[in-house]
């Protein structure tokens, strides 16, 4: 059976100053910790309402580290071209020390064009920059020196502090579905973090097989595949199921605003930009229906069967994306129901 984690995206639920996204994060992270779940995954998002509470996953990760004892604390993801590698090594070493060695990072090359105002590099260079940055972060994490250029172009050798608790950084690569990225994760002897947006379960199985093959060729076992799935476990009533599907459709409509500046798929971005409201709504409704059928937006009695189906795709871990529009109380109730099934 797959292991289970929680994942967050803060996609704009109802306004409630007393119970905002950080209350959701810390409250559900404590539940995950007490229940023995594998990890919590924290995103990185910039310059928009969609995911806005998470501009730097290391910051909320430090809060989770201070309020939990056992659960893994992972970035899903650090968009490495937006950060200096030395800063990433420093920040996540702090999280690792605070948590007693529970930090992990999934690295992404980025896809939202506006984000690259934070980068020293052009978006077209993002994959090379991520690859080079990973080498630097790994070396610095181990305590090795690394040479960077200062503002005048002068080479400067540095070692980062503080030293982390773990001798090696647990690492994943985030892929939106490119088989080349799956294989890169295998080449780097990293885990893989992915989702079902833009890929079917059958396609995912084939890409996971490519990842396992590449990982094995590089002499480091089968690796680890984490699949993000939208999750809301409800009471099985028609009213609860309809509400979950509506919230998911609203979330998907919101996410389309990001797709307009997708530098990783320019043709798709142009197509989304040309859609009217009615077309966007129809696409979102179809997507919501698909994720309800194939994800963990379901009644408690369906959870184990759906996890078994995901395990048959050769997935190791499901990261349950829980905050896609519900209010705080509904999210907590959904997590409680999920944990009751898993107990």
C-alpha positions as semicolon CSV with decimal commas, in nm:
position;residue;x (nm);y (nm);z (nm)
1;X;0,000;0,000;0,000
2;X;0,115;0,354;-0,066
3;X;0,215;0,583;0,218
4;X;0,014;0,903;0,271
5;X;0,119;1,265;0,319
6;X;-0,059;1,601;0,319
7;X;0,004;1,874;0,061
8;X;-0,100;2,238;0,050
9;X;-0,171;2,503;-0,211
10;X;-0,397;2,759;-0,038
11;X;-0,619;2,815;-0,338
12;X;-0,837;3,086;-0,192
13;X;-1,105;2,947;0,033
14;X;-1,363;3,163;0,212
15;X;-1,214;3,458;0,400
16;X;-1,183;3,395;0,774
17;X;-0,924;3,608;0,958
18;X;-0,941;3,380;1,263
19;X;-0,867;3,063;1,067
20;X;-0,656;3,145;0,762
21;X;-0,425;2,923;0,558
22;X;-0,153;2,909;0,826
23;X;-0,404;2,788;1,083
24;X;-0,507;2,520;0,834
25;X;-0,144;2,428;0,773
26;X;-0,036;2,407;1,136
27;X;-0,355;2,238;1,254
28;X;-0,350;1,966;0,989
29;X;0,029;1,921;1,015
30;X;-0,015;1,841;1,385
31;X;-0,287;1,590;1,296
32;X;-0,057;1,432;1,037
33;X;0,222;1,416;1,295
34;X;0,002;1,249;1,555
35;X;-0,139;1,002;1,302
36;X;0,202;0,893;1,173
37;X;0,166;1,020;0,817
38;X;0,482;1,034;0,610
39;X;0,519;1,406;0,539
40;X;0,370;1,745;0,472
41;X;0,451;1,914;0,138
42;X;0,471;2,294;0,110
43;X;0,455;2,480;-0,223
44;X;0,615;2,792;-0,370
45;X;0,395;3,049;-0,546
46;X;0,434;3,418;-0,631
47;X;0,237;3,725;-0,743
48;X;-0,120;3,597;-0,741
49;X;-0,406;3,484;-0,519
50;X;-0,354;3,121;-0,618
51;X;-0,115;2,985;-0,357
52;X;-0,030;3,333;-0,228
53;X;0,041;3,234;0,137
54;X;0,347;3,035;0,023
55;X;0,610;3,260;-0,140
56;X;0,893;3,064;0,024
57;X;0,829;2,712;0,155
58;X;1,121;2,729;0,400
59;X;0,939;2,985;0,614
60;X;0,620;2,783;0,689
61;X;0,838;2,471;0,703
62;X;1,021;2,622;1,000
63;X;0,687;2,678;1,174
64;X;0,585;2,317;1,108
65;X;0,924;2,198;1,236
66;X;0,871;2,381;1,563
67;X;0,523;2,240;1,622
68;X;0,563;1,873;1,519
69;X;0,789;1,586;1,625
70;X;0,788;1,310;1,364
71;X;0,636;1,400;1,027
72;X;0,863;1,475;0,730
73;X;0,871;1,839;0,617
74;X;0,921;1,880;0,244
75;X;0,921;2,155;-0,016
76;X;0,694;2,073;-0,302
77;X;0,863;2,260;-0,460
78;X;1,159;2,497;-0,442
79;X;1,173;2,668;-0,784
80;X;1,551;2,665;-0,791
81;X;1,612;2,923;-1,070
82;X;1,444;3,184;-0,845
83;X;1,692;3,129;-0,559
84;X;2,065;3,133;-0,500
85;X;2,175;2,773;-0,424
86;X;2,367;2,884;-0,116
87;X;2,054;3,047;0,025
88;X;1,854;2,727;-0,036
89;X;2,118;2,520;0,145
90;X;2,120;2,763;0,438
91;X;1,742;2,793;0,477
92;X;1,669;2,423;0,456
93;X;1,958;2,340;0,689
94;X;1,780;2,557;0,946
95;X;1,457;2,361;0,887
96;X;1,652;2,036;0,916
97;X;1,808;2,142;1,246
98;X;1,479;2,271;1,389
99;X;1,305;1,945;1,297
100;X;1,580;1,708;1,406
101;X;1,651;1,585;1,054
102;X;1,308;1,577;0,888
103;X;1,360;1,816;0,594
104;X;1,339;1,725;0,226
105;X;1,317;1,929;-0,094
106;X;1,166;1,872;-0,435
107;X;1,328;2,099;-0,694
108;X;1,143;2,248;-0,990
109;X;1,264;2,449;-1,289
110;X;0,960;2,680;-1,286
111;X;0,691;2,752;-1,541
112;X;0,514;3,076;-1,442
113;X;0,672;3,354;-1,646
114;X;0,620;3,639;-1,399
115;X;0,812;3,446;-1,132
116;X;1,138;3,504;-1,317
117;X;1,156;3,865;-1,205
118;X;1,307;3,699;-0,896
119;X;1,572;3,518;-1,099
120;X;1,920;3,618;-1,214
121;X;1,856;3,413;-1,529
122;X;1,621;3,415;-1,825
123;X;1,330;3,169;-1,809
124;X;1,465;2,993;-2,120
125;X;1,766;2,882;-1,913
126;X;1,559;2,742;-1,626
127;X;1,633;2,371;-1,677
128;X;2,010;2,423;-1,698
129;X;2,002;2,657;-1,399
130;X;1,805;2,403;-1,194
131;X;2,047;2,124;-1,286
132;X;2,354;2,331;-1,197
133;X;2,189;2,455;-0,879
134;X;2,111;2,104;-0,761
135;X;2,479;2,011;-0,780
136;X;2,566;2,318;-0,572
137;X;2,298;2,262;-0,307
138;X;2,391;1,897;-0,265
139;X;2,760;1,977;-0,224
140;X;2,698;2,261;0,020
141;X;2,461;2,042;0,222
142;X;2,738;1,783;0,260
143;X;2,975;2,054;0,383
144;X;3,182;2,077;0,067
145;X;3,299;2,416;-0,063
146;X;3,145;2,564;-0,377
147;X;3,269;2,853;-0,587
148;X;3,032;3,129;-0,698
149;X;3,093;3,465;-0,861
150;X;3,032;3,785;-0,669
151;X;2,880;4,099;-0,824
152;X;3,213;4,197;-0,980
153;X;3,265;3,855;-1,137
154;X;3,531;3,752;-0,884
155;X;3,522;3,381;-0,785
156;X;3,449;3,326;-0,416
157;X;3,460;2,986;-0,244
158;X;3,202;2,938;0,030
159;X;3,081;2,679;0,278
160;X;2,731;2,728;0,417
161;X;2,618;2,737;0,778
162;X;2,444;2,609;0,983
163;X;2,523;2,245;0,924
164;X;2,211;2,034;0,874
165;X;2,120;1,733;1,086
166;X;2,112;1,494;0,787
167;X;2,437;1,425;0,601
168;X;2,257;1,413;0,264
169;X;1,955;1,617;0,155
170;X;1,650;1,400;0,074
171;X;1,564;1,525;-0,273
172;X;1,291;1,497;-0,533
173;X;1,244;1,644;-0,880
174;X;0,905;1,791;-0,966
175;X;0,760;1,699;-1,305
176;X;0,441;1,819;-1,469
177;X;0,449;1,513;-1,695
178;X;0,759;1,534;-1,916
179;X;0,917;1,191;-1,947
180;X;1,253;1,366;-1,981
181;X;1,209;1,511;-1,631
182;X;1,111;1,168;-1,496
183;X;1,434;1,030;-1,640
184;X;1,635;1,325;-1,507
185;X;1,511;1,241;-1,158
186;X;1,640;0,887;-1,207
187;X;1,973;1,012;-1,338
188;X;2,014;1,236;-1,033
189;X;1,920;0,951;-0,797
190;X;1,636;1,167;-0,669
191;X;1,274;1,098;-0,589
192;X;0,996;1,214;-0,821
193;X;0,702;1,443;-0,737
194;X;0,422;1,462;-0,992
195;X;0,044;1,494;-1,044
196;X;-0,233;1,389;-1,282
197;X;-0,284;1,727;-1,449
198;X;-0,223;1,667;-1,819
199;X;-0,148;1,296;-1,790
200;X;-0,364;0,985;-1,762
201;X;-0,295;0,701;-1,520
202;X;-0,176;0,488;-1,812
203;X;0,069;0,757;-1,924
204;X;0,185;0,800;-1,566
205;X;0,259;0,427;-1,534
206;X;0,476;0,439;-1,847
207;X;0,670;0,742;-1,721
208;X;0,720;0,585;-1,380
209;X;0,863;0,278;-1,555
210;X;1,107;0,506;-1,740
211;X;1,204;0,666;-1,408
212;X;1,257;0,327;-1,238
213;X;1,469;0,205;-1,530
214;X;1,689;0,515;-1,531
215;X;1,725;0,512;-1,154
216;X;1,827;0,145;-1,160
217;X;2,083;0,212;-1,436
218;X;2,246;0,467;-1,207
219;X;2,288;0,206;-0,936
220;X;2,054;0,335;-0,669
221;X;1,748;0,111;-0,645
222;X;1,392;0,192;-0,748
223;X;1,367;0,542;-0,609
224;X;1,052;0,702;-0,471
225;X;0,747;0,835;-0,658
226;X;0,510;1,079;-0,487
227;X;0,179;1,159;-0,657
228;X;-0,020;1,468;-0,556
229;X;-0,395;1,402;-0,553
230;X;-0,680;1,640;-0,470
231;X;-0,834;1,504;-0,152
232;X;-1,153;1,566;0,041
233;X;-1,308;1,275;0,229
234;X;-1,678;1,339;0,293
235;X;-1,979;1,161;0,435
236;X;-2,097;1,016;0,105
237;X;-2,413;1,223;0,078
238;X;-2,513;1,377;-0,255
239;X;-2,492;1,725;-0,102
240;X;-2,135;1,667;0,020
241;X;-2,025;1,518;-0,312
242;X;-2,179;1,804;-0,510
243;X;-2,014;2,064;-0,287
244;X;-1,673;1,900;-0,325
245;X;-1,705;1,896;-0,703
246;X;-1,808;2,264;-0,707
247;X;-1,513;2,365;-0,490
248;X;-1,276;2,168;-0,711
249;X;-1,416;2,330;-1,027
250;X;-1,372;2,675;-0,873
251;X;-1,014;2,589;-0,781
252;X;-0,939;2,472;-1,135
253;X;-1,089;2,790;-1,280
254;X;-0,860;2,991;-1,054
255;X;-0,558;2,791;-1,162
256;X;-0,617;2,881;-1,527
257;X;-0,506;3,238;-1,450
258;X;-0,158;3,097;-1,394
259;X;-0,167;2,898;-1,718
260;X;-0,178;3,220;-1,922
261;X;0,191;3,281;-1,840
262;X;0,310;2,921;-1,870
263;X;0,660;2,947;-2,017
264;X;0,694;2,569;-2,021
265;X;0,405;2,527;-2,268
266;X;0,362;2,850;-2,465
267;X;0,103;2,708;-2,705
268;X;-0,115;2,591;-2,417
269;X;-0,080;2,930;-2,252
270;X;-0,196;3,106;-2,567
271;X;-0,495;2,873;-2,594
272;X;-0,600;2,935;-2,235
273;X;-0,558;3,310;-2,279
274;X;-0,805;3,307;-2,565
275;X;-1,083;3,132;-2,374
276;X;-1,398;3,307;-2,259
277;X;-1,552;3,263;-1,915
278;X;-1,800;3,001;-2,034
279;X;-1,530;2,788;-2,194
280;X;-1,311;2,813;-1,886
281;X;-1,601;2,707;-1,669
282;X;-1,675;2,408;-1,890
283;X;-1,313;2,295;-1,887
284;X;-1,295;2,334;-1,511
285;X;-1,615;2,135;-1,462
286;X;-1,484;1,853;-1,680
287;X;-1,154;1,852;-1,492
288;X;-1,330;1,846;-1,157
289;X;-1,541;1,549;-1,264
290;X;-1,225;1,368;-1,374
291;X;-1,043;1,428;-1,046
292;X;-1,347;1,326;-0,846
293;X;-1,349;0,995;-1,032
294;X;-0,975;0,934;-1,009
295;X;-0,860;1,118;-0,697
296;X;-0,945;1,111;-0,330
297;X;-1,245;1,344;-0,343
298;X;-1,474;1,070;-0,223
299;X;-1,663;0,906;0,060
300;X;-1,466;0,742;0,339
301;X;-1,567;0,397;0,220
302;X;-1,394;0,453;-0,115
303;X;-1,056;0,567;0,014
304;X;-0,880;0,231;0,053
305;X;-0,994;0,109;-0,288
306;X;-0,867;0,427;-0,453
307;X;-0,533;0,409;-0,273
308;X;-0,498;0,049;-0,392
309;X;-0,565;0,164;-0,748
310;X;-0,294;0,431;-0,719
311;X;-0,052;0,172;-0,578
312;X;-0,113;-0,037;-0,893
313;X;0,038;0,252;-1,094
314;X;0,367;0,187;-0,908
315;X;0,331;0,499;-0,692
316;X;0,503;0,493;-0,350
317;X;0,335;0,789;-0,178
318;X;0,018;0,994;-0,219
319;X;0,044;1,360;-0,119
320;X;-0,314;1,461;-0,041
321;X;-0,383;1,815;-0,164
322;X;-0,640;1,925;0,094
323;X;-0,681;2,304;0,072
324;X;-0,841;2,366;-0,265
325;X;-1,116;2,603;-0,154
326;X;-1,295;2,465;0,148
327;X;-1,328;2,659;0,472
328;X;-1,113;2,567;0,772
329;X;-1,376;2,354;0,941
330;X;-1,451;2,153;0,629
331;X;-1,080;2,090;0,567
332;X;-1,029;1,965;0,923
333;X;-1,336;1,743;0,897
334;X;-1,207;1,597;0,570
335;X;-0,864;1,529;0,719
336;X;-1,021;1,369;1,028
337;X;-1,224;1,141;0,802
338;X;-0,912;1,049;0,601
339;X;-0,714;0,970;0,914
340;X;-0,997;0,760;1,054
341;X;-0,985;0,544;0,741
342;X;-0,607;0,511;0,761
343;X;-0,598;0,430;1,135
